[in-house]
């Protein structure tokens, strides 16, 4: 593949494996050919691929996709809902063994269904951190939970102490819950509370919508960690990070 030009002055971006400026991509049912195409064009920009919901459990191509991503240094993560279902059925050990056989290196621990106690969630983080990189998500699938911004921050701090490597702030693929209001607007008080409680570089803010990505890049710069990014938006997000779109030129492209 031809190299991209380098004559513009743009914000510096670390190369993979990155510890900040993470682009966490949502796989909502990609085929192996679609994964190949994504990685052929954007592997250098994709840091984590999350197989959403319980798709990994029913997708016979999961192993193929995990192998394709591994070849490009891109880990694959199971969605948190699958783990929640396994925990509700007391099948976490079976899920762990299956995930390891499939070559998965990352798992998400969440309580979006509101079926796990805080102590159970943190116990799962400690248990799974022995075998996986754990991404711990805070927030529920419906409504505003935890109820207050301070409680969001407190839960994230406890998850970090329990052994999570990354903390995910819920936004869903719709961008209408958790971090966001129903109109997709950002709950700025919640974001402020989160970064007051835990290191910003440890947080992956789910931001599926362009307007949300713009807000986070303007607020925290090119190296903000963003999640639930649609595969089709990986390149466009990078142009936002680099100030190559009118929305974020002030981030650094003209300095």
N, C-alpha and C positions, 0 to 999 in steps of 0.2 A: 504493500500500500504506500503511495507517495506520502512523504512527510508534509505536515502542515507548515505554512510560512511562519516566520518569527520576527517580522520587521516592525510590528506594533509593540508599544510599551503597555503591558497588561499586568494585572496583579499576579504575583508568583503563586503557582500551585504545585504542591508536592506531588510526586508520582506514587503509584501504588507500591507497597501497601501503605495507605495513608492512616494517620491517627487523627486527622481533622479534615474538614471539608468532604465528609463522606456523602456519597450518593447511593442511597439504598433504594433499590428498584423493586417494584411489585410485579411478580409473575402471577397473573390471574388466569393462567391456563395456556401459556405459550407452548407451541410445538417445538420439537428439537430443531427443526429448520429455522424457526423464528428466533430461537436462542442463538443458533449459529450466526444468523444475520446480525443480531444485536451485538454479539461479541466481535464479529468481524469489523464492525464499524466503531464500536464504542467500548471495547473491553477496557481501555485505559481510563475510562471515566466511571465505570460501574464497580463499586466497592463491595456491595452485598446484594444478592438477589434473594428476596423473600418469596417463597412459594406460599401464596396467600391461603387463608382459611384452612380447610382440610384437603385442598387439592392434591397435595403430595401423597396422601393416603390412597387416592383412587387413580392416580396418574401412572400408567405402566411405563411411561417414558421418564420417570423421575431419575432413575439411575443414569440414563444417558445424559440428561440435562446437567446433573451434578458433575459428571465427568467432563463435559464440555466446558463448564465454568471453571473447574479445577485446573484445566489446562491453561487457562488465562489468569490464574491467580485470583479468581473471584469466588468467594465462599457463598454457599447456598444455605439459607435459614428457613426452618419450618415456621409457619404462622402460629401465633399463640393460641388461636381457637382450638386447633387440633390437640395441643397439649392440655388445654382446659377440659376437653371432652375425655381425654385419656385419664386425667386426674379424677374426674367425676365418676369414672368407671373403675378406678383403682387399677389402671393399666399403664402407669408411667414406666415401669421397668420394661415392659414389652415395647413401648414406644422408643425408649432409649436404645434397646438392642437393635430394633429395626432401623432406626436412624443411623446408627453406627455402621451397620451392614451396608446401607445405601451410600455411605461415604459422606454423610452430612457432618459438618463441623460446627454449625451454629444452630441454636434453638432460641425461640422467643418464649418467655414466660410472662403471661398476662393474666388479668382477671376481668376481661371485658364482659364476660357473661354474669359477673357478680355471684359466682358460685363458690369461690375460694375465700377463706379467711386470710387476713394479712399474714398470720403466722404460717399458714400452709403455703402461701405464695413464696415467702422467703425461704422456707424449708426446701421447696422445689428448686429455687435458685441455687442454694448451697449444694443440693444433691447433684444437679445437672452440671454445675460448674466444674465438677471433677472430670467430665468427659467432653464438654462442649464450651464454646464461647457463648455466654448467655446474654441475650438482649432482653431486658426487663421492661415491659410496657406498663405505663400508668394511664388510667382512663377507662371508661366504659363505652360499650357500643351504642347505648341509648342514653340520652340525657347528660347532665353534668355530674360526673363522679370522678374522683372525690369531690365532696360538696364545696370545698373552699380552696382557693389557690394555695394557702399554707399547707393544707392536707395533701395536695399534690406533691409539693416540695418535700414534705416529711416522708411520704411513701417512697419517693425516688431515692432519698438519702438512705432509707433502710434497705432498699434493693441494692444499692451500690455497696453498702456495708456487708450484705449477704453474699456478695461475690459476682454481681452482674458486671460485665465489661462495658456494656452500653445501656443507656436508659432511653426508652422511646416514649415520646409524648404523643398520645393518641389523637388522630385526626380522621381516621378511616380513609377509605378510597374516595369517599364523597367530599371530604373536607367540610363537614357540617356538624361535627360533634367534637367533644374534647377541647382541643385548642381553639375551636372555631364556633362562632354562632351559627344559627340556622341559615343565615344569609351568606355564609362562608367568610365573614369578617373575623379578624384575629382578636382573641381575648387577650389584650395586651397585659392586663393585670396578672393573668395566669402565667404568661411568659416571664414577666418580671419576677414572680414568686419562684418559679422553677430555677432560674439562674441565680437567685439569691441563696437557694438551698444546696445546689449541686453545681459542679464545674460545668460550664457551658459546653466545653469540648467533649464531655461525656454524653451529651444529650443529642438524640436524633429526633428532630421535629418533623412529624409527618406533615407533608405539604404537597398534596397532589395537584393543586391548582396553581396556575401561573401567578395570579395575584398574590397568593400566599407565599410562593417562592420569592417573588419580588420583595415582599415585606421583610422576610427574614434576611435576604442578602443585603438590603439597605440597612437593616438594624445591626447585623453582626458581621457583615463582610463576606468576601468570597469563600472563606473557609468554614461557613456554618454547615452543620450536618443536617441533611434533609432526607426524609424517608417517604415511602409509598409513592415514589416518583414513577409515573407510567413509562414503560419502555420507549414509547414514541417521543417522550419529552427529555430524554437524557442529554441530547446535544443542545436543545434549546435552553435547558437549565444551565449548562456550562457557559453559554453565551451571557446569561444573566450574571453568573459568578464573575465573569471576566469583563463586564461592562461593555459588551458588544451589542447591547440592545438599548434603545432609548430609555427604558425603564430604570436601568442601573448604570448608565454611563458615568455618573458621579462617583461610583464605587472605586474607580481607580484608573479607568482607561485614559483619562485626559490628564493625569497627574504625573 
